[in-house]
Amino acid sequence: MSDASEQQEVLIVTGMSGAGRSTVGNALEDLGWYVVDNLPAQMLRPLLDLAERAGDSLPKIAAVVDVRGGRLFSEAQTAVRTLRESMPSKVRVLFLDATDAVLVRRFEQVRRPHPLQGDGTLLDGILAERARMEELRETSDVIVDTSELNIHQLATSITETFAESERPGVQVTVLSFGFKYGLPTDADMVGDARFLPNPFWVPELRAQNGLDEPVTSYVMAQQGARRFIEAFGAALEPVLEGYQRENKRHATIAIGCTGGKHRSVTLVGELAAHLRELRGVAVSVKHRDLGRE
């Protein structure tokens, strides 16, 4: 096999209708990927055979596969599994998701029916698609929840994820969130910071957040805070090493507190600093609920 073939990358873009596949396809095209939209699953193997013959003319291919393929989509999971077995180091799956309520709102805004709606409601179509997509979602390499993202934020997220020419073994997003706003659906592992005293109940700290030094000092001075970072970080080390061996290139580690403003923000910063010391790991930090009231 040629060097160009060895360097080739294949990304299968799938997920829920209305979750942003078109936006992702456009973002990937801007990054130089060759994007094929609405590709029947049976055509994946012929497409990749053609790409291998093209060599470095098609180094990065993204194929959008979704329920618009009708009965052909039912074979998508089998096709993806076969490709992964024959090309384990080159094939990745990106799954785009969003909450049912957000998907309903997006379809209502564009006044279009859901592909699986039939004579039912929008929600009927969404639930049918979610059931059909469940197995493919479970085996995806990267899951992006677009519920809180506009098209510009989603495009930026895709650019940050896929633009680097020299990727580390695994790219880790360390995410803070508030439990009262719900668990992040794209988290691979979740830590709970609610065992620590809440700075919200300290009057001089309430209006500040975990990025401010007084809050950081208060949180990290509490019993168990340092031990949590050390233990959680140590537990993640063999996991991230295993991800690299299994070619899982992206992971989201979430830490939550009640509102996602104080404790989780501080601990995410501390955990990110710990993980940046690991070999083959690149770390980015996001605070999902920091701007909420």
C-alpha positions in Angstrom: 0.0 0.0 0.0 1.3 3.5 -0.9 2.3 6.1 1.6 -0.6 8.3 0.4 -3.0 5.4 1.1 -1.6 5.0 4.6 -2.2 8.7 5.3 -5.7 8.7 4.0 -8.5 9.7 6.4 -12.1 8.6 6.2 -14.8 10.3 8.3 -18.4 9.0 8.2 -20.7 11.8 9.3 -24.1 10.7 10.6 -26.6 11.5 13.3 -30.0 12.9 13.8 -31.8 14.9 11.1 -31.7 18.5 12.1 -28.6 18.1 14.2 -26.4 20.0 11.8 -25.0 17.6 9.2 -25.1 20.2 6.4 -23.2 22.7 8.5 -20.6 20.1 9.4 -20.2 19.1 5.7 -19.6 22.7 4.8 -17.1 23.1 7.6 -15.2 20.0 6.5 -15.1 21.2 2.9 -13.6 24.5 4.0 -10.9 22.4 5.7 -10.1 20.6 2.4 -12.1 17.4 2.9 -13.8 15.8 0.0 -17.4 15.6 1.2 -20.1 13.3 -0.3 -23.6 14.0 0.9 -26.4 11.4 1.3 -24.3 8.5 0.3 -26.1 5.0 0.5 -24.2 2.8 2.9 -23.5 0.2 0.2 -21.5 2.8 -1.7 -19.0 3.4 1.1 -16.7 0.6 0.1 -16.7 1.5 -3.6 -16.0 5.2 -2.7 -13.1 4.3 -0.5 -11.7 1.9 -3.2 -11.9 4.8 -5.7 -10.2 7.1 -3.2 -7.3 4.7 -2.6 -6.7 4.5 -6.4 -6.7 8.4 -6.4 -4.0 8.4 -3.8 -3.1 11.8 -2.5 -5.7 13.5 -4.8 -8.3 12.5 -2.2 -6.4 12.3 1.2 -9.5 13.2 3.3 -12.9 11.9 2.6 -16.1 12.6 4.5 -19.2 10.7 3.7 -22.6 11.9 5.0 -24.8 8.8 5.7 -28.3 9.3 7.2 -31.9 8.1 7.1 -32.6 9.8 3.8 -31.2 6.7 2.3 -34.4 4.9 3.3 -34.1 1.1 3.3 -30.5 1.4 2.2 -29.7 3.0 5.6 -30.6 -0.2 7.4 -27.3 -1.6 6.2 -25.2 1.3 7.4 -24.1 -0.3 10.7 -22.9 -3.4 8.9 -21.1 -1.4 6.3 -19.3 0.7 8.9 -18.3 -2.4 10.9 -16.9 -4.0 7.7 -14.9 -0.9 6.9 -13.5 -0.6 10.4 -12.3 -4.2 10.3 -10.5 -3.7 7.0 -9.2 -0.2 7.6 -9.0 0.2 11.5 -6.6 3.0 11.5 -8.3 5.3 9.0 -12.1 5.1 9.5 -13.9 7.3 12.1 -17.5 8.0 12.7 -18.8 11.4 13.8 -22.4 11.4 15.2 -24.4 14.6 15.6 -27.1 14.7 18.2 -29.5 17.1 19.8 -32.4 16.9 22.2 -35.9 16.0 20.9 -37.2 19.5 21.9 -34.4 21.2 19.9 -34.9 19.0 16.9 -38.7 19.7 16.9 -38.0 23.5 17.1 -35.5 23.4 14.2 -37.9 21.5 11.9 -40.7 23.9 12.8 -38.5 26.8 12.0 -37.8 25.6 8.5 -41.3 24.2 8.0 -40.2 20.9 6.7 -41.4 17.4 7.7 -39.1 14.8 9.3 -37.9 12.1 6.9 -39.5 9.4 9.0 -42.6 11.4 10.0 -45.0 9.8 7.6 -48.6 10.5 8.7 -47.4 11.1 12.3 -46.1 14.0 14.2 -42.6 15.5 14.1 -41.8 13.9 17.4 -42.9 10.5 16.0 -40.4 10.8 13.3 -37.6 11.9 15.6 -38.3 9.0 18.0 -38.3 6.5 15.1 -35.0 7.9 13.9 -33.4 7.9 17.3 -34.3 4.2 17.7 -32.9 3.4 14.3 -29.7 5.3 15.0 -29.1 3.9 18.5 -26.6 1.2 17.5 -24.6 3.5 15.2 -24.4 6.2 17.9 -23.1 3.6 20.5 -20.2 2.8 18.3 -19.3 6.3 17.1 -15.8 7.7 17.7 -16.9 11.3 18.2 -20.4 12.5 19.4 -21.2 16.1 19.2 -24.3 17.5 21.0 -25.4 20.5 19.0 -28.4 21.4 21.2 -26.8 24.6 22.5 -24.8 25.5 19.4 -25.7 27.8 16.5 -24.3 27.1 13.1 -21.3 29.3 13.6 -20.4 27.6 16.9 -20.8 24.2 15.4 -18.6 25.1 12.5 -15.9 26.4 14.9 -16.2 23.2 16.9 -15.6 21.0 13.8 -12.7 23.2 12.8 -11.0 22.8 16.2 -11.6 19.1 16.1 -10.5 18.2 12.5 -8.2 21.1 11.4 -4.9 20.0 13.0 -2.6 18.3 10.6 -0.6 16.6 13.4 -3.0 15.2 15.9 -2.0 13.8 19.3 -3.0 10.3 20.2 -6.2 11.6 21.8 -7.8 15.0 22.0 -9.5 15.5 25.3 -12.2 18.1 26.1 -12.6 18.7 29.8 -16.1 20.2 30.3 -17.8 21.8 33.2 -21.6 21.7 33.5 -24.5 22.2 36.0 -26.5 19.1 36.9 -29.6 21.2 37.1 -29.4 21.8 33.4 -28.9 18.1 32.6 -26.0 15.8 31.9 -24.0 16.5 28.7 -25.0 13.8 26.2 -21.6 13.7 24.6 -19.6 13.0 27.8 -17.6 9.8 27.9 -17.0 10.1 31.7 -18.6 12.3 34.3 -17.3 13.5 37.7 -19.4 15.0 40.5 -18.1 18.1 42.3 -21.2 18.4 44.6 -19.3 16.7 47.5 -17.6 20.1 48.1 -19.1 23.1 49.9 -20.8 25.4 47.4 -19.2 28.9 47.1 -22.7 30.1 46.1 -23.5 30.3 49.7 -20.5 32.5 50.5 -21.8 36.0 49.9 -18.5 37.5 48.6 -18.1 34.6 46.2 -21.6 34.2 44.9 -21.2 36.7 42.0 -17.8 35.3 41.0 -17.1 32.0 39.2 -14.5 29.2 39.2 -12.2 31.2 36.9 -11.8 33.8 39.6 -8.9 33.3 42.0 -10.9 33.7 45.2 -13.3 31.0 44.1 -10.5 28.7 43.0 -8.6 29.1 46.3 -11.8 28.5 48.3 -12.7 25.3 46.3 -9.2 23.8 46.3 -8.8 24.5 50.0 -11.8 22.2 50.8 -11.2 18.8 52.2 -11.1 16.2 49.4 -10.6 18.6 46.5 -6.9 17.9 45.8 -7.5 14.2 46.5 -10.3 14.2 43.9 -8.1 15.7 41.2 -5.2 13.3 41.9 -7.5 10.2 42.0 -9.6 11.1 39.0 -6.6 12.1 37.0 -4.8 8.8 37.9 -7.9 6.8 37.0 -8.1 8.5 33.6 -4.4 7.8 32.7 -4.9 4.1 31.8 -8.2 5.0 30.1 -6.5 7.6 27.8 -3.6 5.2 27.1 -6.2 2.6 26.1 -8.0 5.1 23.9 -4.7 5.7 22.0 -4.1 1.9 21.5 -7.7 1.5 20.3 -7.4 4.5 18.0 -10.2 6.5 19.8 -9.0 10.0 19.1 -11.5 12.1 21.0 -12.8 12.0 24.6 -15.0 14.3 26.6 -14.5 14.3 30.4 -17.2 16.2 32.2 -17.3 17.5 35.8 -20.6 18.8 37.2 -21.8 20.8 40.1 -25.2 22.2 40.8 -25.2 25.2 38.5 -21.9 24.8 36.6 -20.5 28.1 37.8 -18.1 27.5 40.7 -16.9 24.1 41.8 -17.0 22.3 38.5 -15.3 25.2 36.7 -12.4 25.2 39.2 -12.0 21.4 39.1 -12.1 21.3 35.3 -9.2 23.7 35.2 -7.2 21.7 37.8 -7.9 18.4 35.9 -7.0 19.9 32.6 -3.6 20.9 34.0 -3.0 17.4 35.2 -4.0 15.8 31.9 -1.7 18.1 29.9 1.2 16.4 31.5 0.3 13.1 29.9 2.1 12.0 26.8 0.0 11.9 23.6 -2.8 13.9 25.1 -4.0 17.3 23.9 -6.5 19.1 26.2 -9.1 21.8 25.6 -11.4 23.3 28.2 -15.1 24.2 27.8 -17.6 25.6 30.4 -21.1 24.7 29.2 -23.2 26.6 31.7 -20.9 29.3 32.9 -22.9 32.1 31.3 -26.3 31.0 32.6 -28.1 33.0 35.2 
